[in-house]
Amino acid sequence: MPRPDSADPFGTAALRDGIVAAWRSSPTRLREDAATEADYVRAGYRDRVLTELAQNAADAATRAGIAGEMHIWCDGDTLHVANVGEPLDEAGVHALTALRASSKKQGVGQFGVGFTAVLSVADEIEVRSRTGSIRFSESRTRDLLGEHGLPVPTAGIPALRLAWPIADAPRAGTDTEVVLHLRPGIDARELLERFRDEAVDVLLELPALRTVVVDGHDTTRSETRLSSGLYDVSIGELRWWEYRGTSARWLVPVVRDRVRPVSRDVLRAPTRSDEELSLPALVVADVAMQPDRRRMLPGAHLETAAEGYASFVAALPADQRLDLVPTPGFARSDADDRLRTAILDELRSAPWLPAADGGADLLPSRAVAFPGLTDELADVLADIVPGLIAPALCAPRYAPALAAVDVHRIGPARLTELLSGHDREPRWWNRLYEALMPLVVDGVVAEELASLPVPLSDGRTVTGPRTTVLASDLPEIRDLALPWVRLVHPEAAHPLLVRLGADTVSAADLLSDPALVAAVEDVDIDDPTDDTAARLADVVLRLVTHVPAGTVPRELGALPLPDTHGELTPADELLLPDAPLAGVLVEDAPFGIVEPDLVAEYGADALRAIGVGWGFTVLRAELPTGPDHNLPDEDLWWETVDADPDTLVAVRDLDLVDEDRWAQALALLASDPATAEALADRAGYTAWWLRNEATLEGQRLGHYRWADDTTFEGLLDPCTHPDAGAFRSCLAADALEDVDLAQTLLDRLADPERRPTPAVIVAAHTTLAQAFAAGTIEADAVTLPDGVRTVSGAVVDAADALIPDRPWWVGVIPTDRLVTGAAGTATALADLLDLPVASAVLSAATARPGRATTWDREAAAVAATVVTGAPLPKGALVLHDRLTLRCSGALTGEHDVSWWVDGSGATHSTVQGLASAAAAVSTAHAAAAVSTAHAAAAGGGTRS
């Protein structure tokens, strides 16, 4: 081989001569070369100056086995691009001038024509290298064509076909330097800015390059292999995670350790092409491209680039994997469509989905996604729903990605189906409800969970919360069997069940459930094999401890309980052992003694709550409407009630008290706050019944008076029971409430052994008259005794008694014949006692005349009204020194009086009687009117 010419080490002269000779022999060849070069510049390699020069630099570094570097700067209107690596050789020069051939045996490029990109900015190009330098010149090529008489092609001068040797060396520290003499109109600064922007892409696409320095701005690529098998690639402040497959490299941007999927890019083979992609990651693939590297060659095997994509995704953090699944959408190109399809096929066929239980990655076809899945729910469902993927990937935004790889999605409705038939502890169900709670955001989800299994307190598991109830105040009761209601097990109870339709009930609600009452009524106490009674008793006796005393429905008193003989007996027909009530009841009282073992197991309070007796029990009924409470004589009490009470409070079983044990019974009633409350209500049933039926020492309780009440002192005996203060409302009042007390007063008024005071006598007669006038007692309802009590205290024959129907008769009738009540009661009292009024059987007239005058003329009369406070009477006044009346009829003879009113209405008075006369006369007409109003009453009683 001849030694190279040092002035022309690459033999460019011979190359030029050969090319010119070819042009001269075939002008068509010249035109073809010019057209081809022009096409590359205008189309194929437009805007690819840095890319094509970077590829050459990467190839040179690869062949030299070193990290590639590029240095780019401007010197006036000259652009310099220098690199390190294998220098230019003769084969390279031939490739640069050939247009149709490449000297590259390896590397990323397939053709050497990419260098034509420099013609887009320069017509004068130098390639300086350690082994020699050459220059391409449009002007020198033009001159050479002229020297040989060749026409300039219409497409332009093929500047890169002819090279001339030059002596310039590359920049120190570099191996090759391309110098572009920018044509007019090319802004060197703008070109450098564009190169700086492209430097990141170049370093991503060409890993053989490590550094690109543009106008002093250093952009360097570094990489670190991660434990996942990925590479952490950094270029400046930007980061990517890179996966290296057999046919492609995949990169995804990373910001603060989270992937940031791209939405659009192009196929890089290895540099950017015009094949648009919509994949979430960048792909740098080894794909057959057309000479300008903008489009794939027909038949290129693009699908092989997807091999290993599933491994790429699996290497990512579990919660970021779905970000790299291509979601459905319109493909941006045929290459995009083919690559998306291949990637999805790859993802469907390999396990890469993280399992919720932390186990091995799942194959999409065997994976299950539950929208809204949380760590807590995943933990509960671990063995219920096999193949659950990690909760982070079940978010709504991942639904399209999951659908794209055919992951099966289940909703709340399907979950309830999968839960059916599973037997779990109540606490497990509570954990499930707690985990499901955040998912129930609307009625749709609630409806889908309508068939959710629910464990009951009796050990059963039922379908659907709507048929169940939660006991809000029974947290500590376990395994409580309630045959009449579906009670959620306390350990499973959760607010979710209420949102899904379950009711919330209290112990009081459960006890007042009509179904419980029906269950109690249906118990067959004659069937020894039926344990229903025992099961109901267990439930009820445990529930009653959670409700206030006295609020247990009285119907539960029918609950059968075993007595000391083993017989089932209604609870309200049993007494506790040693119950004090037993000591006051009649011998044949229908009460048994409850089995002592029940007392030991459930406690006396629980048994008392459902009616088992200790002391007297109290009935409470809200809004009663009539005598339907099984109380003795209740219908008679209702007749005394003016309006239905809001609450009926009554002591039961009073009619079973032994009449000789009422003293003990009253003490028992007074000692219990519940029964004492009933005693205090005078208008209530209990006080009414005790007044009429209870007896002490042979007398009705209602015929005793409170010791401090002197209204009927001497007539009614004081109650000396030590607890009389507690049942004061059961004693006689100062008004008549029934006929029996009226009869008692009449009899005792006629009893000469009694010693009432005159005031008591008048008060008793007043009370009797007022009761008669009010209709409380009827005349024919009492039996009148033969004797009557006069004001003097004497008991006289009724035929001798007189009732003053006018106040002036009081001074006439002797006190041992005078029977009277308060003013205005004379007529009613006379009718009741069947006695005459004085005016009907007695007449009187003044025995001697007096001095006629008027009230207003007499100083003594006026002074008397001032003293008494009575108004000054009108009418005639006759003053007497001594006023004597001559009487006839029931009373005869002369009687001295202090004042009198004659038949004409004139008042006769002594000076001493003026005060009494004035007071009496001023009210006489009013009193007479009241008395007359009762005149129409029925006739008097029947005297015995």
Helices and strands as residue ranges (DSSP letters): H 12-25, H 27-39, I 40-44, H 49-64, E 68-75, E 78-83, H 90-98, G 113-120, E 122-129, E 133-137, H 138-147, G 159-161, E 163-166, E 176-182, H 188-205, E 209-214, E 217-225, E 231-235, E 238-244, E 248-255, E 258-259, E 265-268, E 272-277, E 282-285, G 302-306, H 309-314, G 318-324, H 334-348, G 364-366, E 368-369, H 375-380, G 391-394, G 396-398, H 399-404, E 408-409, H 412-419, H 426-436, G 437-439, H 443-448, E 453-455, E 461-463, G 465-467, E 469-471, H 495-499, E 503-505, H 507-511, H 514-521, H 532-543, G 544-546, G 554-558, E 560-562, E 568-570, G 571-573, E 574-575, G 580-584, E 592-593, H 596-602, H 604-609, E 618-622, H 634-639, E 647-651, G 654-656, G 659-661, H 662-671, H 673-680, H 685-693, E 695-696, E 699-700, G 701-703, E 704-705, E 717-718, G 728-730, H 739-749, H 758-774, G 779-781, E 783-784, E 787-789, E 795-797, G 798-800, G 807-809, H 826-833, H 838-841, E 842-846, E 851-854, G 855-857, H 859-868, E 876-879, E 883-889, E 893-897, E 899-901, E 907-909, H 914-933, E 942-943
